[in-house]
């Protein structure tokens, strides 16, 4: 998670998404990737607060209008980098065929705890990129859980919509991970993983067991 270690110092500015270029060809994809690669390089050198759009476009060798065709500003770009980082990290830690099962839920919780532990281990709470990092991570976590629930829809009937279950589960994991990662004196990762797992697994099992038994 090299990105985490070089971008401390962001403020709490909100993020609005730019409209992506309509073209979906290789040229557009290469330009977008070049901007992301350039941003990582200048972040390594300057840190997020000091980086300007001009720094990124200069490194990518494109003009500012090209940047704004892909991203609203550097905050949106950072959000996208965080989203991709989370996706890549989870993909490296979870089975490629992951679905809503106790073992994969356990692995997910452990992976999220690791993820937040690395982030807050590099950034002091008063100086970090927390607002954007946390927002992007929670949304990606929700999307991942929802995908699992929808894949499992043929095997389990839920008393509430899958979207609601995903919101509750993702916020439960997310909130517990944030609090745990920032505590000075905390439970071991293994114990925290088991505690979160027990609450979520037993709660959701009750939901779908009752539904199937209707």
Residue pairs with C-beta under 8 A, 6 or more apart in sequence:
1 85
1 89
1 115
1 118
1 119
2 40
2 44
3 40
3 43
3 81
3 82
3 85
4 85
4 118
4 119
4 122
4 123
4 133
5 122
6 43
6 44
6 47
6 48
7 43
7 47
7 48
7 78
7 129
8 47
8 48
8 122
8 123
8 124
8 127
8 128
8 129
9 47
9 48
9 49
9 50
9 127
9 128
9 129
10 48
10 49
10 75
10 78
10 128
10 129
10 130
10 131
10 132
11 49
12 131
13 75
14 75
15 72
15 73
15 75
15 76
15 79
15 132
15 135
16 72
16 76
17 72
17 76
18 68
18 69
18 70
18 71
18 72
18 76
20 70
21 28
21 69
21 70
31 60
31 62
31 66
31 70
32 70
34 60
34 61
34 62
35 56
35 57
35 60
35 62
35 66
35 67
35 70
35 71
35 77
36 77
36 80
36 81
36 84
37 60
38 56
38 57
38 59
38 60
39 51
39 56
39 59
39 74
39 77
39 78
39 81
40 81
41 59
42 51
42 55
42 56
42 59
43 51
46 55
48 74
48 78
48 129
51 74
52 74
53 64
53 67
53 68
53 73
53 74
54 64
56 67
56 74
56 77
57 63
57 64
57 66
57 67
60 67
71 77
71 80
75 132
78 129
78 132
79 132
79 135
79 136
82 132
82 133
82 136
82 137
83 136
83 139
83 140
86 115
86 136
86 137
86 140
86 141
87 140
89 111
89 115
90 108
90 111
90 140
90 144
93 107
93 110
93 111
93 114
94 104
94 107
94 108
94 111
95 104
95 107
98 104
98 107
98 108
98 148
99 148
99 151
99 152
100 145
100 148
100 149
100 151
100 152
100 156
102 197
102 201
104 148
105 197
105 200
105 201
106 193
106 197
108 144
108 145
108 173
109 173
109 177
109 193
109 196
109 197
109 200
110 189
110 193
112 141
112 173
112 174
112 177
113 177
113 180
113 181
113 189
113 192
113 193
114 189
115 137
115 177
116 137
116 177
116 178
116 180
116 181
117 181
117 189
119 128
119 133
119 181
120 128
120 181
120 182
123 129
123 130
125 182
134 174
134 178
137 174
138 170
138 171
138 174
141 170
141 173
141 174
142 166
142 167
142 170
142 171
144 170
145 165
145 166
145 169
145 170
146 162
146 163
146 166
149 158
149 162
149 165
149 166
150 162
153 162
156 208
156 211
156 212
157 208
157 211
157 212
157 214
158 165
158 207
158 208
158 211
159 207
159 208
159 210
159 211
160 207
165 204
165 207
169 200
169 204
172 196
172 199
172 200
173 196
173 200
176 192
176 195
176 196
177 196
180 186
180 187
180 192
186 192
187 195
